[in-house]
Amino acid sequence: MAAERRRPRAQAQRPQAASPRVAPRKVRIIGGRYRRTPLPVLDAAGLRPTPDRVRETLFNWIAHLRPDLSALRGLDLFAGTGALGLELASRGAASVTLVESAPAQLAQLRRVRDRLGAANVEVIGGDALAVARRLPTRSFDLVFVDPPFDAGLHAAALQALRPLLADDALVYVESAAPLDQVAAAVGLAPLRALKAGQVHACLYRRADTDLPAGADR
């Protein structure tokens, strides 16, 4: 009986096994010619890749509004993993420009681009707002805006990209709170929106551009 009473105490004192190391997180391109390509998610402050489900919904929206993706010129202003811009490139966009300021993420984007042989992808290093100010006007049909939520960059980014928008351009924004008033101040009107967890995602258009025939809000 004494031995039986001591056994639980001995088990309680046994050190716990160390938790296995968690493998680096990855996201994947979900459609097009580069489908299933993994995109490593580096351990960096503010890096928050758009989830697969949200990307799938977004590209359904885009395909409905702009059926000919091969005609689109895209800009991913805060590229991070490149999940948004590379998804567009995978689906046949004419060109995609990725902008990233963090050196490690910039190098990763170039490695992925080169490994894929994605000739339609340009990777530019530098501050997103500074880069936007020197890009050609009216040169993009679709722009992704997904900066770190705590950086306070959304309003400045929307202001900086407004001259870059072609006549029928779309702008996709992720934020911690709805930004319709901020977007309206720079001439953008909402088309689609969803909320996934703490993320508000909205697709806008230039307010002075008519919707294509058959498209709804």
C-alpha positions in Angstrom: 0.0 0.0 0.0 2.9 2.4 0.8 4.5 1.8 -2.5 1.2 2.5 -4.3 0.9 5.8 -2.4 4.4 6.9 -3.4 3.9 6.1 -7.1 1.7 9.1 -8.0 4.1 11.4 -6.3 7.0 10.1 -8.3 5.1 10.6 -11.5 4.2 14.1 -10.6 7.8 15.0 -10.1 8.9 13.6 -13.4 10.1 16.4 -15.7 7.9 17.0 -18.7 9.2 16.3 -22.2 10.2 19.4 -24.2 7.6 20.6 -26.7 8.7 19.8 -30.3 9.8 22.9 -32.2 7.1 24.3 -34.4 7.9 24.3 -38.1 8.0 27.6 -39.9 4.5 28.6 -41.0 3.7 28.7 -44.7 0.9 29.8 -46.9 0.3 28.5 -50.4 -0.7 30.0 -53.8 -4.2 28.6 -54.2 -4.9 29.0 -58.0 -3.3 29.3 -61.4 -0.1 28.0 -62.9 1.8 28.2 -59.5 -0.9 26.5 -57.5 0.2 24.8 -54.3 3.6 26.7 -54.3 4.5 27.3 -50.6 5.4 30.8 -49.5 7.4 30.8 -46.3 6.1 33.2 -43.6 9.1 34.7 -41.9 9.1 35.6 -38.2 8.7 39.4 -38.6 6.7 42.0 -36.7 3.4 42.9 -38.5 3.7 40.1 -41.1 0.1 38.7 -41.4 -0.5 36.8 -44.6 -4.0 36.9 -46.1 -5.7 33.5 -45.2 -6.5 31.1 -48.1 -10.2 31.5 -47.6 -10.1 35.3 -47.8 -7.9 35.1 -50.9 -10.2 32.7 -52.6 -13.2 35.0 -51.9 -11.2 38.0 -53.1 -10.2 36.4 -56.4 -13.8 35.3 -57.0 -14.8 39.0 -56.6 -12.0 40.0 -59.0 -12.9 37.4 -61.6 -16.5 38.5 -61.6 -15.7 42.2 -62.0 -12.7 41.8 -64.3 -13.1 38.4 -66.1 -9.9 38.9 -68.3 -7.2 38.7 -65.7 -4.6 38.6 -68.4 -5.2 42.3 -69.0 -4.6 43.3 -65.4 -1.5 45.2 -64.2 -1.2 44.6 -60.4 0.6 46.3 -57.6 1.1 44.7 -54.1 2.2 47.8 -52.1 3.1 46.0 -48.9 4.0 42.6 -50.3 5.2 40.7 -47.2 5.0 37.0 -48.3 3.8 38.0 -51.7 0.6 35.9 -51.2 -1.6 38.5 -52.9 0.6 39.6 -55.7 1.9 36.2 -56.5 -1.6 34.8 -56.5 -2.5 37.4 -59.2 0.6 36.6 -61.2 -0.2 32.8 -60.9 -3.6 33.5 -62.4 -2.2 35.1 -65.5 -2.0 38.9 -64.9 -0.1 40.9 -67.5 2.3 42.2 -64.8 2.6 42.4 -61.1 4.8 44.7 -59.0 5.7 43.7 -55.5 7.0 46.4 -53.1 8.7 45.4 -49.8 10.9 47.3 -47.4 12.1 44.6 -45.0 15.4 43.1 -46.3 14.7 39.5 -45.3 11.2 39.5 -46.9 12.5 41.3 -50.0 15.2 38.6 -50.5 12.6 35.9 -50.0 10.3 37.4 -52.6 13.1 37.5 -55.1 14.0 33.9 -54.4 10.4 32.8 -54.9 10.0 34.9 -58.1 13.2 33.4 -59.5 12.3 29.8 -58.6 9.0 30.2 -60.3 10.5 31.9 -63.3 7.7 34.4 -63.0 8.7 36.9 -65.8 5.6 38.9 -65.2 6.6 39.8 -61.6 8.8 42.8 -60.6 10.1 43.0 -57.1 11.0 46.5 -55.8 12.7 47.2 -52.5 12.0 50.3 -50.5 9.5 52.2 -48.5 6.1 51.6 -50.0 5.0 55.3 -49.9 8.2 56.5 -51.5 8.1 53.9 -54.2 4.4 54.7 -54.9 5.3 58.4 -55.5 7.8 57.5 -58.2 5.7 54.9 -60.1 4.1 55.9 -63.4 0.6 57.5 -63.1 -2.5 55.5 -64.1 -0.3 52.4 -64.5 -2.2 49.8 -62.4 -5.6 48.1 -62.7 -5.5 46.4 -59.3 -3.7 47.4 -56.2 -3.4 45.5 -52.9 -3.0 47.5 -49.7 -2.3 45.4 -46.6 0.2 47.1 -44.3 0.9 46.2 -40.7 -2.3 47.2 -38.9 -0.4 49.1 -36.1 1.7 51.2 -38.5 -0.9 53.8 -39.2 -0.2 53.7 -42.9 -3.6 53.1 -44.5 -4.7 56.7 -45.1 -1.3 57.7 -46.5 -1.1 54.6 -48.7 -4.5 55.2 -50.2 -3.6 58.8 -50.8 -0.3 57.9 -52.4 -1.7 55.2 -54.7 -4.6 57.3 -56.0 -2.6 58.8 -59.0 -1.5 55.3 -59.9 -5.0 54.0 -60.7 -6.1 53.3 -64.2 -9.6 54.4 -65.2 -11.2 51.1 -64.2 -8.9 50.2 -61.3 -9.8 48.2 -58.2 -8.2 48.5 -54.8 -8.2 45.8 -52.2 -7.6 46.8 -48.5 -7.2 44.8 -45.3 -7.5 46.7 -42.0 -8.4 46.3 -38.4 -11.5 48.5 -38.8 -13.7 49.6 -41.8 -12.1 52.4 -43.8 -14.9 53.5 -46.1 -14.7 57.1 -44.9 -10.9 57.2 -45.5 -11.3 55.6 -48.9 -14.1 58.0 -49.9 -11.8 60.9 -49.1 -9.5 59.8 -51.9 -12.3 59.0 -54.3 -12.8 55.2 -53.8 -16.2 53.6 -53.5 -16.8 50.2 -51.9 -17.8 47.2 -54.0 -17.4 44.1 -51.8 -16.5 43.6 -48.1 -16.1 40.8 -45.6 -14.9 40.3 -42.0 -12.7 37.4 -41.1 -11.8 37.3 -37.4 -10.3 40.7 -36.6 -9.7 41.5 -40.3 -11.9 43.8 -42.4 -11.4 43.2 -46.1 -12.9 45.5 -48.7 -12.6 45.8 -52.5 -13.0 49.4 -53.8 -13.2 51.0 -57.2 -12.5 54.5 -58.4 -15.6 56.5 -57.6 -15.5 58.2 -61.0 -15.5 54.8 -62.9 -18.7 53.1 -64.0 -19.2 49.5 -63.2 -18.9 47.0 -66.0 -22.2 45.7 -67.5 -23.8 43.1 -65.3 -21.6 43.7 -62.2 -23.4 44.4 -59.0 -22.3 45.9 -55.7 
